Amino acid sequence: MKDERRERILDGLIQNRSQLLRVLQSQDDLQFSMSALTWLLEEWDPDKEYTELELRKLRCFEASMVISFMRPFTKSRNGTTLSKKSIGIKLNENDKLLFQKVDSVRNDFIAHSDEEKMDFRIRAFELDDPKNLFVPKTFYEYSLHFNYEELRSLESLSGSLLTAVISTVWDLSQRHPKQMEFIKKPNR
């Protein structure tokens, strides 16, 4: 029965071009996310103090990781998302919580700047100048959204998702080799 269900899912992906394209693009999205995560883990020492500039660099890796990780599962302009069912994966409770946190960080901090999540202070410094000029300086709170253990768990989750996507593409290629041979270019 399991094989028949999987075959129906694969056939459905072939018949729904948008879903098929989403699965195929998800390989690159998840690989990109894993690269950003790898670089973040290589650069970051949770016990070290960092300058604002160094933290900004780490946040760039984190932002790239989050956006790329969530891209397959975020509704696209044409309304498609990658369903975990279509790639044959079911998350355990810990992975579900981590997935939800990544989605929340994406929505609340990285993809959007929600006012209630903003964290900074601004100060106007008076210049020693006869014209009474003030120079504004904004101080942003730079910290990572994930701790070291969460990043390591995310590394494992990303690997599982990517493996499931690659396995699905493999299965599609075995079941529908002719339909899996095409070129996709961007619409201009």
N, C-alpha and C positions, 0 to 999 in steps of 0.2 A: 504493500500500500504506500509506503514511504517513497519508493521509487516512482510510482505513478503520480503521486502528488508533486514530486520534484520535476518530473517531465512536464506536467501541466504548467507549473510555474515557468519553466524554461520556454515552453511554447508560447506562453503569454508574453514573455519578454520579447521574443522575436516578433510577435504580432503588434506589439505596442512600441513603435520606434522611439518615442520619447523616453520610455522606461529603459529600453535597451541602451540608448545613448547615455542615460544617467548612470547605469551600471558601468559602462565602459569609461566614462569620465571620472567616476569615483576612484578608479585605480590611481590616476594621477593626483587627484585631490588628497587621498589618504597617504600616498607616498610623499607628497609635498609636506603634509602635516607632520609625518614621521621625521622628515629631514629637519624641519624647524625644531621639533622636539629634541632630536639628537644633538643639534647645535646648542640648544638651550642647556641641556644637561652637561654638555662638554664645557661650557663657559661658566656655569653657575655653581658656586659653592655656597650652600645655605648658611654656613657659619661665617662667611666673609661680609665685611661692610663694603658697600659700593658707592661710588659717586653718582650724582644724578645722571650724568651722561652714560655711565656704565649700566645703570639700571634701565635707562631708556633703550639701550641696545638689547638687553635681556627681554624687555617688554615687547620689542619688535619681533623677536623670535616667538614669544608666547602668543602674540596677536596673530602672527602667520599660522601658527599651529592651530589655534582655536578656529579661525575662519576656514582654513582648509579642511579641518576635521569635520566641521558642521556643514560644509557646503553640500555634500551629498544628501544630507538629511533635512535640509532647509528648502522650503518650497521655491522652485525656480519661477521665472516669469511665465513659463507655459504651464505651471502648476504641478510639475513632477517633483517627487522626492524619491530617494532610495529607501525602499522598505527593507527592514532587517529580514523579514520573511522571504523576500525575493532572493536574498543571498544565503538563506538557510541558517540564520544565526538567531539565537535567543540569549539575551543578556541575563546574567544572574543579578541579584539585588544590589550588590556592591557596584557592578558595572552600570546598572541603571541609574544609580545615584550619581556616579561620576559623569555619565553621559548628560544627565540633567544639569549638573554643575557647569559643564562645558557649554551647554546650550544657554544657560543663564548668563555666564560670563560674556558669551558672544552677544547676546541681546542687550544686556544692561550696560556693558562697559566698552566693548570693542567695536561692534558694528553700529552702535548708536551711542550718543552721549546724553543719557537720561540725566536731567537736572538733579534728581534726588541721589544720584550716584557720583556726582562730581566731587572731587576732593582736592582743593587748592586754597591758597590764600594769596591776596594781593596787597602790596604795600607801596605807597608813594613816598619816595625818598626825596627830601628837600636838598637841592644843590646849594652849595655855598656860592651863590650867584646873586648879583644885585637885581636880577629880573624876577626873583622869587619863583624859579622853575622847580618842578617836581618830576622825578623820573619814576615811572611805574615799574615794579618788578613783581612777577607772578611766580609763586613757589608751588610746584605740583607735587603731590604725594605719589612717588613712584615705588611700587612694590608689585611683586608677582601675585597673581590671583590663585596660584596653586602651590602647595607645599611639595617638598621633595618626594614624599611617599605617593602623593596624588599623581605627580608627573610619571613616576615609575609605573603606577597602575595604568595610567593613560597610555604609556608605551606598550604595555601588554594588550590593552583593549584595542588600540590602533592596529597592532599586529594581527589580532584575531579578525577584526573587520576587513583588513586588507586581504588576509588569507581567504576569507569567505568570498570576497569580490573576485579575486583571481581564480578561485575554484569555480565560481559561477561562470566566468568568462570561458574557462577551460571546458566546462560541461556544455555551454552553448556552442562552442566550436566543434565539439564532438557530435552533438545532436543536429546542428544546423550549419554545417561548414560553408555552404554557398552563401547563406544570409550573413555570415560573419566576415565577409570579404567586401569592404567598401571604404571609401574615403569620406570623412566628414570635415567640411570647411566651414568657417564662420559665415553667417549671413552678413552681408554688408549693406 
